[in-house]
């Protein structure tokens, strides 16, 4: 995949995640912001911040959440970015990370 295709796919995936997080944030009291190609999730209680951003040189989406970092690669067969070690999609990974942070179930 060339850089232009990566950027298109990453932007689409982050836009979709942003929409889902907006709905969940209202219910679970966190705020998502999509600015300059990166997605930020801010929590007040307990305090915290997650960042999801594309890394074009290596064609990955990088996630920083719960003092850990994750690198997701595009998987053609599934048509989405996936965490190789677990097979989780970006949405699944973020749902689990938010649940861990908040300490209760969150549906994305």
N, C-alpha and C positions, 0 to 999 in steps of 0.2 A: 504494500500500500504506500502510495506516495504521500508527501506531507499535506498536500491540499485535501486529499481524500481522508486522511487521518483527522485533520482539523474539522472537516464537515461532520464526520461520524462522532467525534468527541463532543462537538458543540451540540449536536442533536441529543446525544445521551445525557449531557449535563442539563440541557433545557428540560428534558422529560423529568429528570430527577428533581430539578428545581420546582416544577409544578407539583409533583407528589409531596415534596417536603413542605411546600407552602400550606397545603391542606393539613398535613400531619402536625405542623408547627402550631397551628391555631388550636388544635386539640390538646397538644402535649407541651405547650408553652416553650417553644424555641423559635428562633428566627433564621430563615435562610435568605441569603443574598447572592445574586449572580451578577458579577461585575468583572469586566476586562477578561472574560473567558474562564474565570475561576469561580467556584461555588464555595461559599463560607456558611457554616452553620454555627450559630451562637446560642449558648445555653446560659440562663441566669442561675438556675438552681437544679442540680449543682452546677457551678460555674464551669464553663469549658467552651472550646472552639474546635471545630473540625474544618479541614480544608480539602477540597477536591479540585484538582487542576490537571489539565492536559500537559504532557511533556512531549512535544513534537519531535525532538531529535531521536528519541528512542521509541516513539509511537505507542506510548502508554498513558493511562490515566493514573495519577498518583493520588493517594488518599492519606491524610494524616488525621488519625482519630484515636482517642484513648491512649495517648503516648506511644502509638505504634504507627508504622507506615506500611502501606500496601501499594503494589504496582500491578495494575490490571492491563492485560493485553487483549487486542481484538481477536475474537474467535469467529471465523467465517461461518462455521457450521451453525452456530447459535445466533449470529448476527448481533453480537453485543460484546462489550468489554467484560472480561472474566478474570478472576483471581486464580492463577494456575494451580496453586497449592491446595485449594479447596473446591474449585469449580463454581464458586459463588459469582453471581452477576454483581454489577455495581450496586444495583438497588437492594439486593439481598445483603451484601456486605454493609451498606449504610444502615439498613434496618436493624441488623444485629448490633452494630456499633452504637446506634442511638439507644436501643433497648438496654445495652450494657451500661451506658452512661446514666440513663434515667432510672434504671433499676426496675422497670416494668415493661410489659409488652407494648410494642408500637407497630401498627400495621402501615406499611408503605405501599 
